[in-house]
Amino acid sequence: MRSRKLFQTLVMLIGCTVGSALSYAQRLEVALPEDPAAVIAVVGKSNVLLGDLLPQVDARIAEVEKKSGQKIPAEQLREARLSLVRGLLGKTIQAKMMRESFLLEQVGVENADKREEADAKLSGRARHMFHEAELPELKKQYGTQDLRELDSMLREKGSSLLARQRDFVDQMLGHLYLRGNVNRKPEVSLAEIITEYEADKEQYFRAERARWEQLTVLYSKFPNEQAARSAIQEMGREAVFGGSMQAVARARSQEAFASKGGVHDWTSRGSLASDALDTQIFTLPLNKISGVIQDKLGFHIIRVLEREPAGYTPRSELQDELRSKIRQRKIEDSQRVALDRMWEKIPVWTLFPDDIPGSKPLPVSIARQNNTLNR
């Protein structure tokens, strides 16, 4: 039972699941190659090797074992490694697909030499950016300027300088693909804002609300009720003749908002724990200091600063929020279209085709090559 819990913790830690409809037993039928040099996926013209993912997998396993103080039994270890590799592979394939899509846009269907030339050129620029921007941050994060020491520290985390550079290049080229295919500043018309507001109008209804200033004394702070009443009356006189409830509140009030001058921001009717305060806040004339209000906690004096009736928040107040909401939705839709188009034009072959919709099993020639490596 404890070993099974260890395995479940490991899979949850890495945050990856196998997106297959197959049963758990069926998913385990495919074994991992033994050789790290084995190809486990081909994305367009790029290969993904088992060794690209194993360091991260092994680091996660070591992390779980260290935290739990237990070794994962051998029969569970195979399951853990397989599940973690499959989860990481899905993310790796998507990153490779975006890279391949960008390169394809640069050279079209031209020959392999042109593609390799473009890949070398663009990857070289991305590597330069890695050394200019990413590497200094890594040095700062790990507290070292020595590249060998940094590489050693990264390997303890299941990575390396070379792996971080490779991932950075893929991410940069993928980002360039999305930037060229996703409209990040789509136009939003007034008609679209009106439609959005009317469609969700009920969520913009608000109850009657008010803002007010408050002075409070608590029974718990005084020997008896009369002493508490005398204190609030004195505070009230000071506020009336001194002209500043907020100054009195900061100096003497005993409620949560005293440090803010006793000012309570917009609050809806019926939301206060004190019925006495709720009633007075929504009936007193504006900007008039009240008399002493008593409830189960103590005595209060208030002045209502603003009050608004129940109703719908005007569209004019929500216009910027609605525009941002519509714009974000358009960006997400544009990104979804770009990713769908990417899946259509970049072929994927993988050791686990059931995990990646639209992918194909690894070609026989590669499978044979892997078997040769394993012998």
N, C-alpha and C positions, 0 to 999 in steps of 0.2 A: 504493500500500500504506500509506504513512504517513497519507494523508488518511482512508482507511477506518479506520485505528486511532484517529485523532482523533475520528471520529464515534462509534465504539464507546465510547471513553473518555467522551465527552459523555453518552451515554445511561446509562452505568454511574454517572457522577457524580451525576446527578439521582435515580438509584435508581428509575426508573419503566420499566415495560414495558407494551406494549399487550397486553391479555389476550384477544386474538382468535385463533381457530384459523385465520384466513386466512393465506395465504402473505405473505411480505415484499412481493412485487410488488403483490399485491392490496391490501394495506394502504395503499400509496402512491397508489392510484388516486384517493382523495378528497383534493382540494387544500384548503388553508386559504384562507378568504376573505382578501381584501387589506385590507379596512377593519377596524381594531380595534373599531369599534362593532358589528360583525356579531355576531348571536346564534349561539352554537355549541351551546347546550343550554338546555332549559327544564325546570326541576325544580319540579313543582307549579305555583306561581304566581310562581316566581323565574326570572329569566333569568341565564345565564352568558355574558358577552361575551368575544370573543377577546382584547380589550384587558385583561381581568382577569388573563390568564395570560402574555401576551407579555413583560412586564417581567422575570418570573422566567426565562423561556426565554432571552431575549437576554442576561441577566446570566450564565447558565450557559455560554452559548456564548462570551461574552467572557472568562470565567474560564478555560475550556479553552484558548482561543487564547493568553491571556497566559502560562499555565503552560508551554505547548508552544513558544511563540515562533513559531507558524505560524498562517496564516489558513486557515480551513476553505474549501475550494474551493466555488464556487457550486453545483455539482451535488450536493455533499454537504450543503450548508447547508439546502436544502429538506427533505431527509430528516430532518436533525437537528431542525429546528423542528417538523415534523409529529409526529415520535415523542415529543418532549418535551411538546408541547401535549396529545397524547392521554393521556400518562401523568398529567400534572397534572390533566386534566379529570376523570378517574375519581375522584381524591381530592376534588376540588371538588364533584362531584355528590353524593358521600356526605355531605359536610358540609352541603350545601344540603338534602338529604333529611331529615336529622335536625332541622334548623331548621324545615322545613315540617311535619314530623310533630308537633313541639312546638306550633306555631301551630294546627295542625288540632285538637289535643287541647284547646286553650284555647277555640276558638270553634265547634268541630264543623263542621257543614255550613251555618253561617249565611252571610248575604250578604257580598259583597266588602267593603262598608263596614266591617262588624264585624271582618273579618280585618285590613284595613288599620289599623284603630284599635288592635287588639291588637298587631299587628306594630310600629307606631310606639311604643306604650307600652313593650313589652318590649325593643325594640331601644334605646330611649332609656335604659332602666335599664342595659343591657349597655354602652352607650357611656360612661355615667357611671362604671361599674366600670373600663373601659379607662383613663379619665383618672385614676382614683384609684389603680389598682394597676399596670397594664401600662405606662403612659406613664412614670412615675418610673423603672421598671426599664430601659426603653429609654434614657432620658437617662443613667442611670448606666453602662449598657453601652457607649454610644457617647461618653461623656465630654463631654456638652454639655447646656446648659439651653435653648439657642436652638432653637425648633421648626423654623425654616427650615433651619438647619444640620442638624438631625436628619433632616428629610425628605430633604435632599440626600444624606446618608450612606446612608439606607435605599434611595434610588433607585439608588445605585451597586450595591446588593446585589440589585436586581430587585424592590424593594418600595417602599412609601411609607407615610406616616402614615395616609393614608386607607385603603390596602389592609390595613395591620395592624389598623386599627380594624374594618374590614369582616370580616376573618377572625376577630377576637376575638369579635365579635357572633355570627357563625355558630357558633363553637365553644361559646360560653356557652349559646345556645339549644339546641344539640345536646346539651350536657352536661345541661341541664335535662330534655330528653326521655329520655335514658338513666337519669337519676336517678329519674325518675318511673316507669320501666318495668322497671328492673333491681333485684332484691333484693340489696343489698350485704351483708346480714348474714343469710344463710340459716341455718336450724337444721340441725345435724348430730347425728344420733342415735347412741347407742352401737352399735346394730345395724349402722349404716352403717360405723362405724369397724372393727368386727369383720370385716365382709364385705371391706372394703378390705385389711385386714391379711392375711386368709387368702388373698385372690386374688393378692397379691404377696409372699407369705411368703418365698419363696426369695431374694428380694433383700435380706432382712433377716438372712440367715445370716452369721455372722462366725466367722473362725478364732480359735484360742486367741490371747490377747493379753496384754500385760504393760506395766507402768510401772516404771521403774527409775532409779537414780542411777548416774553413771559418772565415774570418773577415768581419764585417758588420758595416756600419753606416747608420742610418735612417734619412731621410729628416726631420722627426718630431722632431728630437733632435737638429736641427741647425736652425739658422735664415734664411739661404738661401742655395741654391744648391751648390754654390761655397764653402761655409764654410764646407759643408759635404764632398765635393770632396777633399778639402785640408786635412781633418781629415783622410780619408781612405788612401790617399797617404802617409801621415806621418806614419800611422800604417803599411803600406806595407814596407816602408823603414826600420822601426824598426824590422820587421820580417826578412827581407833579411839580414841586417847587424848584427842583434842580434841572428839570427839562430833559433828562436823558435816562430812559428806562434801561438802555443798553449799558450805560456806565454802571448803574446800580446792579444790574444783573451780573456783570463781570466781577464786581467787588463782593457781592453778598448772596446772590441767588444760589439755590441748592439743587438745581435740576441739570440734566445732561447737557443742555445747550448754553449753560451759563457762560462758558469761556468764549462763546460766539455772540455774547451780548444778549442771550436769551432769544435770538431770532430763529424761528422755525420756518423752513422753506415750505414750498407748496405741499400741502397735505390734504388728502381727500376727506370729505365728510364721512363719518362713520368708521374711520380707521384708527381713531385714538382709543386707548384703553380707558381713559377717563370720560364717562358720559357727561359729567358736569362741564368739563372743558369743551368737549365737542359741541355741546348745545350752545354755550356762550360764544364760541368762536364763530359760529354760523348764524348768530342772531344779533350780536352787538353792532352798533353803528361803527363805521370805519374811523380809525384814528382817534378813538376816545378811550381813555384809560378806564378799565372796568373797576367795579368794586371787588371786594374779596370773594373769591370762588373757593368753595370747600369740596374736597373729595376724600376718598379713603386714605390717601397718602399724605395730605397736608393742605396748605392754603396757597392760592395763586392769584396773581393780578396779571391781566393781559391787555394788549392793545392790538387790534386787528389792522394790519397794514394794507392788505389787498384781499379781495374775494372775487371769485369767478363762478358763474352759474354752471350747472351741468350742461353738457353739450358735446358736439364734435370738435376736435381740434381743427382749426381752419387749415385748408390746404396750403395757404400761403406760408404758414409756420412749418409745414412739413416738406416744402418743395425741395430743399436741398437734400434732405434725407431720402425722399422718393427718387430723386434723380440719381443719387449714389447707388441706391438699391437696384434700379433698372440698369444702370451702367455696369454694375458688377455682374448682373445676370447675363447681359450681352457678352461681356468678356468671357464668362464661363462657357456660354454657348459657342462662342467663336473658338475657344480652346478645345472644346469637345469635338467640333467639326474637324479641327486641325489634327487631333489625335486619331479620329476615325479615318481620315484620309491617309495618315501615316500607316495605319494597320493595313490599308488596302494596297499600298505600293511597296511595302517592305516585307519580303517573305521571311518567315521564321521557322526554323527546324529545331526541335528540342528533344532531349531525352524523356521529357515529361509532357507530351503534347496535350494530354487531358487537362493540364493546369492552365494552358494558354489558349483561349478560344481562337480558332483560325490558324493555329500553328500546325506543323506537320512533324511526324517522327523524323529523327535524325536519318539522313541517307545511309544506305547499307554500307557504302564505302567508308564513311566515318565510323560507323559502329564496328566494322572490321578493324579499322585502324586502332580504335580504343582497345579492342580485344588483344591486338598485337602488343600494345603497350603494356597491358596487364600481365602478359606471359613472362 
